[in-house]
Amino acid sequence: MKHNPQIKKMQGFPDEELLNVLENWQSFASDSVRAALVLAEERGLEIEKFRDAIQLKEVPQSLAWYETERFDQVFLWVLAVLQIGSGVFGYFFSDYPNFLSLLFISLILLLSIASGILLLSKRKLGLIFSGINFLLQVLIIQISGSGLKYFTGLRLGLGLNPSNGDFALFADFGMALRLGQIEAGAQTFLGINFFALIALLIIGAQLKREREKRSAQQ
């Protein structure tokens, strides 16, 4: 416990801040909670009620974004691989009807590859770029067969045809990136990609944990 580097970082904390960490221990990284326990005990603070409460459950592990539950780790790894693979695949199989489409599609593919690489490197920027990348995939808007069709790995969701009010479930696997005419003679279609939405929620949760970790270390 004495070798916990967090103890050195928190030695300047006033008593009130240490007690706040212990009282709200579920919101802080485990290293910060353990350091607060050691420092509070050394200062002779009344911490028995906090110690008992903390021992009711296992103190949570580090809240760094890549050290959370195994499901999140695996999911983020899958997102990284999908983004890299889709970006490389897209350069060979995407359609470029004009220069603007070439420029737009190339930027998206670069974003996808960079997001995956940064995510595998456990960089915060990988979370931010991946969030932007999957944000582009959440909404599906197709007007008279034209629009943006983009997904990396999986497109799973629910769509609506405004002209007749019909709902439809859809599921596509692989990768698609097309700007402009998607399907000749197709009707207007609005939808939401649940896979991209789930990815955004998990990415947002990791960013929140990272902010909490930095706050606990300040």
PyMOL CGO cylinders between C-alpha atoms (Angstrom):
from pymol import cmd
from pymol.cgo import CYLINDER

trace = [
    CYLINDER, 0.00, 0.00, 0.00, 2.87, 2.37, 0.80, 0.3, 1, 1, 1, 1, 1, 1,
    CYLINDER, 2.87, 2.37, 0.80, 4.13, 1.90, -2.76, 0.3, 1, 1, 1, 1, 1, 1,
    CYLINDER, 4.13, 1.90, -2.76, 0.90, 3.24, -4.21, 0.3, 1, 1, 1, 1, 1, 1,
    CYLINDER, 0.90, 3.24, -4.21, 2.03, 6.26, -6.29, 0.3, 1, 1, 1, 1, 1, 1,
    CYLINDER, 2.03, 6.26, -6.29, -1.37, 7.79, -5.73, 0.3, 1, 1, 1, 1, 1, 1,
    CYLINDER, -1.37, 7.79, -5.73, -0.49, 8.35, -2.06, 0.3, 1, 1, 1, 1, 1, 1,
    CYLINDER, -0.49, 8.35, -2.06, 2.26, 10.77, -3.04, 0.3, 1, 1, 1, 1, 1, 1,
    CYLINDER, 2.26, 10.77, -3.04, -0.10, 12.63, -5.38, 0.3, 1, 1, 1, 1, 1, 1,
    CYLINDER, -0.10, 12.63, -5.38, -2.77, 12.98, -2.69, 0.3, 1, 1, 1, 1, 1, 1,
    CYLINDER, -2.77, 12.98, -2.69, -0.56, 13.95, 0.23, 0.3, 1, 1, 1, 1, 1, 1,
    CYLINDER, -0.56, 13.95, 0.23, -1.42, 17.60, -0.29, 0.3, 1, 1, 1, 1, 1, 1,
    CYLINDER, -1.42, 17.60, -0.29, -5.17, 16.95, -0.12, 0.3, 1, 1, 1, 1, 1, 1,
    CYLINDER, -5.17, 16.95, -0.12, -6.88, 18.65, 2.83, 0.3, 1, 1, 1, 1, 1, 1,
    CYLINDER, -6.88, 18.65, 2.83, -8.78, 16.42, 5.24, 0.3, 1, 1, 1, 1, 1, 1,
    CYLINDER, -8.78, 16.42, 5.24, -12.12, 17.39, 3.72, 0.3, 1, 1, 1, 1, 1, 1,
    CYLINDER, -12.12, 17.39, 3.72, -11.10, 16.17, 0.26, 0.3, 1, 1, 1, 1, 1, 1,
    CYLINDER, -11.10, 16.17, 0.26, -9.83, 12.85, 1.61, 0.3, 1, 1, 1, 1, 1, 1,
    CYLINDER, -9.83, 12.85, 1.61, -13.11, 12.30, 3.44, 0.3, 1, 1, 1, 1, 1, 1,
    CYLINDER, -13.11, 12.30, 3.44, -15.01, 13.22, 0.30, 0.3, 1, 1, 1, 1, 1, 1,
    CYLINDER, -15.01, 13.22, 0.30, -13.13, 10.54, -1.66, 0.3, 1, 1, 1, 1, 1, 1,
    CYLINDER, -13.13, 10.54, -1.66, -13.98, 7.96, 1.01, 0.3, 1, 1, 1, 1, 1, 1,
    CYLINDER, -13.98, 7.96, 1.01, -17.62, 9.02, 1.28, 0.3, 1, 1, 1, 1, 1, 1,
    CYLINDER, -17.62, 9.02, 1.28, -18.09, 8.86, -2.49, 0.3, 1, 1, 1, 1, 1, 1,
    CYLINDER, -18.09, 8.86, -2.49, -15.66, 5.99, -3.10, 0.3, 1, 1, 1, 1, 1, 1,
    CYLINDER, -15.66, 5.99, -3.10, -17.73, 4.42, -5.87, 0.3, 1, 1, 1, 1, 1, 1,
    CYLINDER, -17.73, 4.42, -5.87, -17.05, 7.47, -8.06, 0.3, 1, 1, 1, 1, 1, 1,
    CYLINDER, -17.05, 7.47, -8.06, -13.26, 7.28, -7.74, 0.3, 1, 1, 1, 1, 1, 1,
    CYLINDER, -13.26, 7.28, -7.74, -10.51, 5.01, -8.97, 0.3, 1, 1, 1, 1, 1, 1,
    CYLINDER, -10.51, 5.01, -8.97, -9.50, 2.21, -6.60, 0.3, 1, 1, 1, 1, 1, 1,
    CYLINDER, -9.50, 2.21, -6.60, -5.97, 3.59, -6.24, 0.3, 1, 1, 1, 1, 1, 1,
    CYLINDER, -5.97, 3.59, -6.24, -7.38, 6.92, -5.09, 0.3, 1, 1, 1, 1, 1, 1,
    CYLINDER, -7.38, 6.92, -5.09, -9.68, 5.25, -2.57, 0.3, 1, 1, 1, 1, 1, 1,
    CYLINDER, -9.68, 5.25, -2.57, -6.88, 3.13, -1.12, 0.3, 1, 1, 1, 1, 1, 1,
    CYLINDER, -6.88, 3.13, -1.12, -4.57, 6.14, -0.93, 0.3, 1, 1, 1, 1, 1, 1,
    CYLINDER, -4.57, 6.14, -0.93, -7.26, 8.17, 0.82, 0.3, 1, 1, 1, 1, 1, 1,
    CYLINDER, -7.26, 8.17, 0.82, -7.69, 5.38, 3.37, 0.3, 1, 1, 1, 1, 1, 1,
    CYLINDER, -7.69, 5.38, 3.37, -3.96, 5.30, 4.14, 0.3, 1, 1, 1, 1, 1, 1,
    CYLINDER, -3.96, 5.30, 4.14, -3.59, 9.08, 4.40, 0.3, 1, 1, 1, 1, 1, 1,
    CYLINDER, -3.59, 9.08, 4.40, -6.74, 9.53, 6.46, 0.3, 1, 1, 1, 1, 1, 1,
    CYLINDER, -6.74, 9.53, 6.46, -5.60, 6.84, 8.88, 0.3, 1, 1, 1, 1, 1, 1,
    CYLINDER, -5.60, 6.84, 8.88, -2.15, 8.43, 9.19, 0.3, 1, 1, 1, 1, 1, 1,
    CYLINDER, -2.15, 8.43, 9.19, -3.81, 11.76, 10.05, 0.3, 1, 1, 1, 1, 1, 1,
    CYLINDER, -3.81, 11.76, 10.05, -5.99, 10.14, 12.69, 0.3, 1, 1, 1, 1, 1, 1,
    CYLINDER, -5.99, 10.14, 12.69, -9.26, 10.95, 10.94, 0.3, 1, 1, 1, 1, 1, 1,
    CYLINDER, -9.26, 10.95, 10.94, -12.45, 9.11, 11.84, 0.3, 1, 1, 1, 1, 1, 1,
    CYLINDER, -12.45, 9.11, 11.84, -12.78, 6.71, 8.93, 0.3, 1, 1, 1, 1, 1, 1,
    CYLINDER, -12.78, 6.71, 8.93, -14.28, 3.56, 10.44, 0.3, 1, 1, 1, 1, 1, 1,
    CYLINDER, -14.28, 3.56, 10.44, -17.70, 4.13, 8.91, 0.3, 1, 1, 1, 1, 1, 1,
    CYLINDER, -17.70, 4.13, 8.91, -16.13, 4.64, 5.50, 0.3, 1, 1, 1, 1, 1, 1,
    CYLINDER, -16.13, 4.64, 5.50, -13.86, 1.63, 5.85, 0.3, 1, 1, 1, 1, 1, 1,
    CYLINDER, -13.86, 1.63, 5.85, -16.81, -0.60, 6.75, 0.3, 1, 1, 1, 1, 1, 1,
    CYLINDER, -16.81, -0.60, 6.75, -18.86, 0.71, 3.84, 0.3, 1, 1, 1, 1, 1, 1,
    CYLINDER, -18.86, 0.71, 3.84, -16.03, 0.22, 1.37, 0.3, 1, 1, 1, 1, 1, 1,
    CYLINDER, -16.03, 0.22, 1.37, -15.42, -3.32, 2.54, 0.3, 1, 1, 1, 1, 1, 1,
    CYLINDER, -15.42, -3.32, 2.54, -19.04, -4.24, 1.87, 0.3, 1, 1, 1, 1, 1, 1,
    CYLINDER, -19.04, -4.24, 1.87, -18.09, -4.53, -1.76, 0.3, 1, 1, 1, 1, 1, 1,
    CYLINDER, -18.09, -4.53, -1.76, -14.87, -4.94, -3.64, 0.3, 1, 1, 1, 1, 1, 1,
    CYLINDER, -14.87, -4.94, -3.64, -13.25, -1.57, -4.24, 0.3, 1, 1, 1, 1, 1, 1,
    CYLINDER, -13.25, -1.57, -4.24, -13.65, -0.86, -7.96, 0.3, 1, 1, 1, 1, 1, 1,
    CYLINDER, -13.65, -0.86, -7.96, -10.65, -1.29, -10.19, 0.3, 1, 1, 1, 1, 1, 1,
    CYLINDER, -10.65, -1.29, -10.19, -8.94, 1.60, -11.92, 0.3, 1, 1, 1, 1, 1, 1,
    CYLINDER, -8.94, 1.60, -11.92, -11.33, 3.79, -13.86, 0.3, 1, 1, 1, 1, 1, 1,
    CYLINDER, -11.33, 3.79, -13.86, -8.90, 4.39, -16.71, 0.3, 1, 1, 1, 1, 1, 1,
    CYLINDER, -8.90, 4.39, -16.71, -10.84, 3.86, -19.92, 0.3, 1, 1, 1, 1, 1, 1,
    CYLINDER, -10.84, 3.86, -19.92, -8.91, 0.77, -20.99, 0.3, 1, 1, 1, 1, 1, 1,
    CYLINDER, -8.91, 0.77, -20.99, -8.95, -0.87, -17.54, 0.3, 1, 1, 1, 1, 1, 1,
    CYLINDER, -8.95, -0.87, -17.54, -12.69, -1.27, -17.07, 0.3, 1, 1, 1, 1, 1, 1,
    CYLINDER, -12.69, -1.27, -17.07, -14.81, -4.41, -17.27, 0.3, 1, 1, 1, 1, 1, 1,
    CYLINDER, -14.81, -4.41, -17.27, -13.62, -7.09, -19.64, 0.3, 1, 1, 1, 1, 1, 1,
    CYLINDER, -13.62, -7.09, -19.64, -16.70, -6.70, -21.83, 0.3, 1, 1, 1, 1, 1, 1,
    CYLINDER, -16.70, -6.70, -21.83, -15.85, -3.07, -22.49, 0.3, 1, 1, 1, 1, 1, 1,
    CYLINDER, -15.85, -3.07, -22.49, -12.23, -3.97, -23.23, 0.3, 1, 1, 1, 1, 1, 1,
    CYLINDER, -12.23, -3.97, -23.23, -13.25, -6.61, -25.75, 0.3, 1, 1, 1, 1, 1, 1,
    CYLINDER, -13.25, -6.61, -25.75, -15.89, -4.35, -27.30, 0.3, 1, 1, 1, 1, 1, 1,
    CYLINDER, -15.89, -4.35, -27.30, -13.40, -1.50, -27.74, 0.3, 1, 1, 1, 1, 1, 1,
    CYLINDER, -13.40, -1.50, -27.74, -10.89, -3.90, -29.26, 0.3, 1, 1, 1, 1, 1, 1,
    CYLINDER, -10.89, -3.90, -29.26, -13.53, -5.13, -31.70, 0.3, 1, 1, 1, 1, 1, 1,
    CYLINDER, -13.53, -5.13, -31.70, -14.44, -1.54, -32.62, 0.3, 1, 1, 1, 1, 1, 1,
    CYLINDER, -14.44, -1.54, -32.62, -10.77, -0.78, -33.28, 0.3, 1, 1, 1, 1, 1, 1,
    CYLINDER, -10.77, -0.78, -33.28, -10.31, -3.79, -35.55, 0.3, 1, 1, 1, 1, 1, 1,
    CYLINDER, -10.31, -3.79, -35.55, -13.56, -3.10, -37.40, 0.3, 1, 1, 1, 1, 1, 1,
    CYLINDER, -13.56, -3.10, -37.40, -12.57, 0.50, -38.04, 0.3, 1, 1, 1, 1, 1, 1,
    CYLINDER, -12.57, 0.50, -38.04, -9.12, -0.38, -39.34, 0.3, 1, 1, 1, 1, 1, 1,
    CYLINDER, -9.12, -0.38, -39.34, -10.38, -3.24, -41.49, 0.3, 1, 1, 1, 1, 1, 1,
    CYLINDER, -10.38, -3.24, -41.49, -13.29, -1.24, -42.88, 0.3, 1, 1, 1, 1, 1, 1,
    CYLINDER, -13.29, -1.24, -42.88, -11.06, 1.72, -43.68, 0.3, 1, 1, 1, 1, 1, 1,
    CYLINDER, -11.06, 1.72, -43.68, -8.54, -0.38, -45.62, 0.3, 1, 1, 1, 1, 1, 1,
    CYLINDER, -8.54, -0.38, -45.62, -11.30, -2.38, -47.31, 0.3, 1, 1, 1, 1, 1, 1,
    CYLINDER, -11.30, -2.38, -47.31, -13.15, 0.80, -48.26, 0.3, 1, 1, 1, 1, 1, 1,
    CYLINDER, -13.15, 0.80, -48.26, -10.26, 2.23, -50.24, 0.3, 1, 1, 1, 1, 1, 1,
    CYLINDER, -10.26, 2.23, -50.24, -10.45, -0.71, -52.65, 0.3, 1, 1, 1, 1, 1, 1,
    CYLINDER, -10.45, -0.71, -52.65, -14.21, -1.17, -52.94, 0.3, 1, 1, 1, 1, 1, 1,
    CYLINDER, -14.21, -1.17, -52.94, -15.86, 2.24, -52.45, 0.3, 1, 1, 1, 1, 1, 1,
    CYLINDER, -15.86, 2.24, -52.45, -17.34, 4.13, -55.40, 0.3, 1, 1, 1, 1, 1, 1,
    CYLINDER, -17.34, 4.13, -55.40, -16.01, 7.58, -56.28, 0.3, 1, 1, 1, 1, 1, 1,
    CYLINDER, -16.01, 7.58, -56.28, -18.47, 9.13, -58.79, 0.3, 1, 1, 1, 1, 1, 1,
    CYLINDER, -18.47, 9.13, -58.79, -16.87, 12.60, -58.61, 0.3, 1, 1, 1, 1, 1, 1,
    CYLINDER, -16.87, 12.60, -58.61, -14.07, 14.54, -56.97, 0.3, 1, 1, 1, 1, 1, 1,
    CYLINDER, -14.07, 14.54, -56.97, -16.16, 15.72, -54.01, 0.3, 1, 1, 1, 1, 1, 1,
    CYLINDER, -16.16, 15.72, -54.01, -17.23, 12.16, -53.29, 0.3, 1, 1, 1, 1, 1, 1,
    CYLINDER, -17.23, 12.16, -53.29, -13.60, 11.05, -53.55, 0.3, 1, 1, 1, 1, 1, 1,
    CYLINDER, -13.60, 11.05, -53.55, -12.52, 13.72, -51.07, 0.3, 1, 1, 1, 1, 1, 1,
    CYLINDER, -12.52, 13.72, -51.07, -15.36, 13.07, -48.60, 0.3, 1, 1, 1, 1, 1, 1,
    CYLINDER, -15.36, 13.07, -48.60, -15.04, 9.28, -48.71, 0.3, 1, 1, 1, 1, 1, 1,
    CYLINDER, -15.04, 9.28, -48.71, -11.25, 9.45, -48.39, 0.3, 1, 1, 1, 1, 1, 1,
    CYLINDER, -11.25, 9.45, -48.39, -11.53, 11.62, -45.27, 0.3, 1, 1, 1, 1, 1, 1,
    CYLINDER, -11.53, 11.62, -45.27, -14.00, 9.21, -43.68, 0.3, 1, 1, 1, 1, 1, 1,
    CYLINDER, -14.00, 9.21, -43.68, -11.80, 6.21, -44.47, 0.3, 1, 1, 1, 1, 1, 1,
    CYLINDER, -11.80, 6.21, -44.47, -8.76, 7.99, -43.01, 0.3, 1, 1, 1, 1, 1, 1,
    CYLINDER, -8.76, 7.99, -43.01, -10.81, 8.82, -39.91, 0.3, 1, 1, 1, 1, 1, 1,
    CYLINDER, -10.81, 8.82, -39.91, -11.84, 5.17, -39.58, 0.3, 1, 1, 1, 1, 1, 1,
    CYLINDER, -11.84, 5.17, -39.58, -8.27, 3.85, -39.86, 0.3, 1, 1, 1, 1, 1, 1,
    CYLINDER, -8.27, 3.85, -39.86, -6.83, 6.50, -37.53, 0.3, 1, 1, 1, 1, 1, 1,
    CYLINDER, -6.83, 6.50, -37.53, -9.60, 5.87, -34.97, 0.3, 1, 1, 1, 1, 1, 1,
    CYLINDER, -9.60, 5.87, -34.97, -8.87, 2.15, -34.90, 0.3, 1, 1, 1, 1, 1, 1,
    CYLINDER, -8.87, 2.15, -34.90, -5.10, 2.57, -34.59, 0.3, 1, 1, 1, 1, 1, 1,
    CYLINDER, -5.10, 2.57, -34.59, -5.41, 5.14, -31.80, 0.3, 1, 1, 1, 1, 1, 1,
    CYLINDER, -5.41, 5.14, -31.80, -7.96, 2.97, -30.00, 0.3, 1, 1, 1, 1, 1, 1,
    CYLINDER, -7.96, 2.97, -30.00, -5.64, -0.03, -30.10, 0.3, 1, 1, 1, 1, 1, 1,
    CYLINDER, -5.64, -0.03, -30.10, -2.88, 2.24, -28.78, 0.3, 1, 1, 1, 1, 1, 1,
    CYLINDER, -2.88, 2.24, -28.78, -5.11, 3.04, -25.78, 0.3, 1, 1, 1, 1, 1, 1,
    CYLINDER, -5.11, 3.04, -25.78, -5.04, 6.76, -26.52, 0.3, 1, 1, 1, 1, 1, 1,
    CYLINDER, -5.04, 6.76, -26.52, -7.84, 9.06, -25.46, 0.3, 1, 1, 1, 1, 1, 1,
    CYLINDER, -7.84, 9.06, -25.46, -7.85, 10.57, -28.94, 0.3, 1, 1, 1, 1, 1, 1,
    CYLINDER, -7.85, 10.57, -28.94, -8.87, 7.14, -30.22, 0.3, 1, 1, 1, 1, 1, 1,
    CYLINDER, -8.87, 7.14, -30.22, -12.06, 7.39, -28.19, 0.3, 1, 1, 1, 1, 1, 1,
    CYLINDER, -12.06, 7.39, -28.19, -12.81, 10.86, -29.51, 0.3, 1, 1, 1, 1, 1, 1,
    CYLINDER, -12.81, 10.86, -29.51, -12.17, 9.95, -33.16, 0.3, 1, 1, 1, 1, 1, 1,
    CYLINDER, -12.17, 9.95, -33.16, -14.12, 6.71, -32.80, 0.3, 1, 1, 1, 1, 1, 1,
    CYLINDER, -14.12, 6.71, -32.80, -17.01, 8.65, -31.31, 0.3, 1, 1, 1, 1, 1, 1,
    CYLINDER, -17.01, 8.65, -31.31, -17.06, 10.93, -34.35, 0.3, 1, 1, 1, 1, 1, 1,
    CYLINDER, -17.06, 10.93, -34.35, -16.78, 7.95, -36.68, 0.3, 1, 1, 1, 1, 1, 1,
    CYLINDER, -16.78, 7.95, -36.68, -19.73, 6.09, -35.17, 0.3, 1, 1, 1, 1, 1, 1,
    CYLINDER, -19.73, 6.09, -35.17, -21.76, 9.26, -34.85, 0.3, 1, 1, 1, 1, 1, 1,
    CYLINDER, -21.76, 9.26, -34.85, -21.74, 9.39, -38.66, 0.3, 1, 1, 1, 1, 1, 1,
    CYLINDER, -21.74, 9.39, -38.66, -23.26, 5.90, -38.65, 0.3, 1, 1, 1, 1, 1, 1,
    CYLINDER, -23.26, 5.90, -38.65, -26.11, 6.33, -36.16, 0.3, 1, 1, 1, 1, 1, 1,
    CYLINDER, -26.11, 6.33, -36.16, -28.71, 8.01, -38.38, 0.3, 1, 1, 1, 1, 1, 1,
    CYLINDER, -28.71, 8.01, -38.38, -29.72, 6.63, -41.76, 0.3, 1, 1, 1, 1, 1, 1,
    CYLINDER, -29.72, 6.63, -41.76, -31.32, 9.17, -44.07, 0.3, 1, 1, 1, 1, 1, 1,
    CYLINDER, -31.32, 9.17, -44.07, -32.13, 8.16, -47.62, 0.3, 1, 1, 1, 1, 1, 1,
    CYLINDER, -32.13, 8.16, -47.62, -34.25, 10.51, -49.76, 0.3, 1, 1, 1, 1, 1, 1,
    CYLINDER, -34.25, 10.51, -49.76, -35.57, 9.04, -53.02, 0.3, 1, 1, 1, 1, 1, 1,
    CYLINDER, -35.57, 9.04, -53.02, -32.70, 6.57, -53.07, 0.3, 1, 1, 1, 1, 1, 1,
    CYLINDER, -32.70, 6.57, -53.07, -29.96, 9.12, -52.37, 0.3, 1, 1, 1, 1, 1, 1,
    CYLINDER, -29.96, 9.12, -52.37, -28.03, 9.82, -49.19, 0.3, 1, 1, 1, 1, 1, 1,
    CYLINDER, -28.03, 9.82, -49.19, -25.07, 8.51, -47.19, 0.3, 1, 1, 1, 1, 1, 1,
    CYLINDER, -25.07, 8.51, -47.19, -24.75, 4.79, -46.58, 0.3, 1, 1, 1, 1, 1, 1,
    CYLINDER, -24.75, 4.79, -46.58, -21.94, 4.17, -44.14, 0.3, 1, 1, 1, 1, 1, 1,
    CYLINDER, -21.94, 4.17, -44.14, -21.28, 1.49, -41.56, 0.3, 1, 1, 1, 1, 1, 1,
    CYLINDER, -21.28, 1.49, -41.56, -18.24, -0.39, -40.29, 0.3, 1, 1, 1, 1, 1, 1,
    CYLINDER, -18.24, -0.39, -40.29, -18.77, -4.02, -39.42, 0.3, 1, 1, 1, 1, 1, 1,
    CYLINDER, -18.77, -4.02, -39.42, -22.45, -4.06, -38.57, 0.3, 1, 1, 1, 1, 1, 1,
    CYLINDER, -22.45, -4.06, -38.57, -25.58, -2.08, -39.29, 0.3, 1, 1, 1, 1, 1, 1,
    CYLINDER, -25.58, -2.08, -39.29, -28.45, -3.29, -37.14, 0.3, 1, 1, 1, 1, 1, 1,
    CYLINDER, -28.45, -3.29, -37.14, -31.53, -1.23, -36.46, 0.3, 1, 1, 1, 1, 1, 1,
    CYLINDER, -31.53, -1.23, -36.46, -35.02, -0.03, -37.21, 0.3, 1, 1, 1, 1, 1, 1,
    CYLINDER, -35.02, -0.03, -37.21, -36.17, 2.08, -40.14, 0.3, 1, 1, 1, 1, 1, 1,
    CYLINDER, -36.17, 2.08, -40.14, -39.27, 3.97, -41.21, 0.3, 1, 1, 1, 1, 1, 1,
    CYLINDER, -39.27, 3.97, -41.21, -40.73, 4.71, -44.63, 0.3, 1, 1, 1, 1, 1, 1,
    CYLINDER, -40.73, 4.71, -44.63, -42.45, 8.10, -44.11, 0.3, 1, 1, 1, 1, 1, 1,
    CYLINDER, -42.45, 8.10, -44.11, -44.55, 7.75, -47.26, 0.3, 1, 1, 1, 1, 1, 1,
    CYLINDER, -44.55, 7.75, -47.26, -46.56, 4.79, -45.94, 0.3, 1, 1, 1, 1, 1, 1,
    CYLINDER, -46.56, 4.79, -45.94, -45.60, 4.64, -42.26, 0.3, 1, 1, 1, 1, 1, 1,
    CYLINDER, -45.60, 4.64, -42.26, -44.14, 1.13, -42.52, 0.3, 1, 1, 1, 1, 1, 1,
    CYLINDER, -44.14, 1.13, -42.52, -41.41, 0.09, -40.11, 0.3, 1, 1, 1, 1, 1, 1,
    CYLINDER, -41.41, 0.09, -40.11, -38.70, -2.37, -41.03, 0.3, 1, 1, 1, 1, 1, 1,
    CYLINDER, -38.70, -2.37, -41.03, -35.85, -4.10, -39.22, 0.3, 1, 1, 1, 1, 1, 1,
    CYLINDER, -35.85, -4.10, -39.22, -32.55, -4.32, -41.06, 0.3, 1, 1, 1, 1, 1, 1,
    CYLINDER, -32.55, -4.32, -41.06, -29.22, -6.04, -40.54, 0.3, 1, 1, 1, 1, 1, 1,
    CYLINDER, -29.22, -6.04, -40.54, -26.13, -5.67, -42.72, 0.3, 1, 1, 1, 1, 1, 1,
    CYLINDER, -26.13, -5.67, -42.72, -22.72, -7.16, -42.09, 0.3, 1, 1, 1, 1, 1, 1,
    CYLINDER, -22.72, -7.16, -42.09, -19.43, -6.02, -43.55, 0.3, 1, 1, 1, 1, 1, 1,
    CYLINDER, -19.43, -6.02, -43.55, -18.65, -2.49, -44.63, 0.3, 1, 1, 1, 1, 1, 1,
    CYLINDER, -18.65, -2.49, -44.63, -20.41, 0.07, -46.83, 0.3, 1, 1, 1, 1, 1, 1,
    CYLINDER, -20.41, 0.07, -46.83, -19.60, 3.64, -47.76, 0.3, 1, 1, 1, 1, 1, 1,
    CYLINDER, -19.60, 3.64, -47.76, -21.53, 5.33, -50.52, 0.3, 1, 1, 1, 1, 1, 1,
    CYLINDER, -21.53, 5.33, -50.52, -22.44, 8.98, -50.98, 0.3, 1, 1, 1, 1, 1, 1,
    CYLINDER, -22.44, 8.98, -50.98, -25.14, 10.04, -53.43, 0.3, 1, 1, 1, 1, 1, 1,
    CYLINDER, -25.14, 10.04, -53.43, -27.32, 7.55, -55.32, 0.3, 1, 1, 1, 1, 1, 1,
    CYLINDER, -27.32, 7.55, -55.32, -27.59, 4.48, -53.13, 0.3, 1, 1, 1, 1, 1, 1,
    CYLINDER, -27.59, 4.48, -53.13, -30.45, 2.59, -54.68, 0.3, 1, 1, 1, 1, 1, 1,
    CYLINDER, -30.45, 2.59, -54.68, -32.14, 3.61, -57.92, 0.3, 1, 1, 1, 1, 1, 1,
    CYLINDER, -32.14, 3.61, -57.92, -35.90, 4.07, -57.62, 0.3, 1, 1, 1, 1, 1, 1,
    CYLINDER, -35.90, 4.07, -57.62, -35.86, 3.54, -53.84, 0.3, 1, 1, 1, 1, 1, 1,
    CYLINDER, -35.86, 3.54, -53.84, -38.22, 5.44, -51.59, 0.3, 1, 1, 1, 1, 1, 1,
    CYLINDER, -38.22, 5.44, -51.59, -37.39, 7.78, -48.73, 0.3, 1, 1, 1, 1, 1, 1,
    CYLINDER, -37.39, 7.78, -48.73, -36.10, 5.87, -45.71, 0.3, 1, 1, 1, 1, 1, 1,
    CYLINDER, -36.10, 5.87, -45.71, -35.21, 6.99, -42.18, 0.3, 1, 1, 1, 1, 1, 1,
    CYLINDER, -35.21, 6.99, -42.18, -33.55, 4.72, -39.68, 0.3, 1, 1, 1, 1, 1, 1,
    CYLINDER, -33.55, 4.72, -39.68, -31.26, 4.33, -36.69, 0.3, 1, 1, 1, 1, 1, 1,
    CYLINDER, -31.26, 4.33, -36.69, -28.28, 2.00, -36.36, 0.3, 1, 1, 1, 1, 1, 1,
    CYLINDER, -28.28, 2.00, -36.36, -28.44, 0.49, -32.87, 0.3, 1, 1, 1, 1, 1, 1,
    CYLINDER, -28.44, 0.49, -32.87, -24.94, -0.98, -33.13, 0.3, 1, 1, 1, 1, 1, 1,
    CYLINDER, -24.94, -0.98, -33.13, -23.43, 2.46, -33.74, 0.3, 1, 1, 1, 1, 1, 1,
    CYLINDER, -23.43, 2.46, -33.74, -25.55, 3.87, -30.91, 0.3, 1, 1, 1, 1, 1, 1,
    CYLINDER, -25.55, 3.87, -30.91, -24.31, 1.22, -28.47, 0.3, 1, 1, 1, 1, 1, 1,
    CYLINDER, -24.31, 1.22, -28.47, -20.74, 1.93, -29.58, 0.3, 1, 1, 1, 1, 1, 1,
    CYLINDER, -20.74, 1.93, -29.58, -21.26, 5.64, -28.84, 0.3, 1, 1, 1, 1, 1, 1,
    CYLINDER, -21.26, 5.64, -28.84, -22.66, 4.89, -25.38, 0.3, 1, 1, 1, 1, 1, 1,
    CYLINDER, -22.66, 4.89, -25.38, -19.71, 2.69, -24.44, 0.3, 1, 1, 1, 1, 1, 1,
    CYLINDER, -19.71, 2.69, -24.44, -17.20, 5.19, -25.83, 0.3, 1, 1, 1, 1, 1, 1,
    CYLINDER, -17.20, 5.19, -25.83, -18.92, 7.96, -23.86, 0.3, 1, 1, 1, 1, 1, 1,
    CYLINDER, -18.92, 7.96, -23.86, -18.76, 5.87, -20.69, 0.3, 1, 1, 1, 1, 1, 1,
    CYLINDER, -18.76, 5.87, -20.69, -15.00, 5.38, -21.11, 0.3, 1, 1, 1, 1, 1, 1,
    CYLINDER, -15.00, 5.38, -21.11, -14.45, 9.10, -21.64, 0.3, 1, 1, 1, 1, 1, 1,
    CYLINDER, -14.45, 9.10, -21.64, -16.42, 9.82, -18.47, 0.3, 1, 1, 1, 1, 1, 1,
    CYLINDER, -16.42, 9.82, -18.47, -14.33, 7.33, -16.47, 0.3, 1, 1, 1, 1, 1, 1,
    CYLINDER, -14.33, 7.33, -16.47, -11.15, 8.90, -17.79, 0.3, 1, 1, 1, 1, 1, 1,
    CYLINDER, -11.15, 8.90, -17.79, -12.30, 12.34, -16.65, 0.3, 1, 1, 1, 1, 1, 1,
    CYLINDER, -12.30, 12.34, -16.65, -13.12, 10.94, -13.21, 0.3, 1, 1, 1, 1, 1, 1,
    CYLINDER, -13.12, 10.94, -13.21, -9.69, 9.35, -12.99, 0.3, 1, 1, 1, 1, 1, 1,
    CYLINDER, -9.69, 9.35, -12.99, -7.95, 12.62, -13.85, 0.3, 1, 1, 1, 1, 1, 1,
    CYLINDER, -7.95, 12.62, -13.85, -10.09, 14.50, -11.32, 0.3, 1, 1, 1, 1, 1, 1,
    CYLINDER, -10.09, 14.50, -11.32, -9.15, 12.02, -8.61, 0.3, 1, 1, 1, 1, 1, 1,
    CYLINDER, -9.15, 12.02, -8.61, -5.45, 12.44, -9.40, 0.3, 1, 1, 1, 1, 1, 1,
    CYLINDER, -5.45, 12.44, -9.40, -5.46, 16.25, -9.30, 0.3, 1, 1, 1, 1, 1, 1,
]
cmd.load_cgo(trace, "trace")
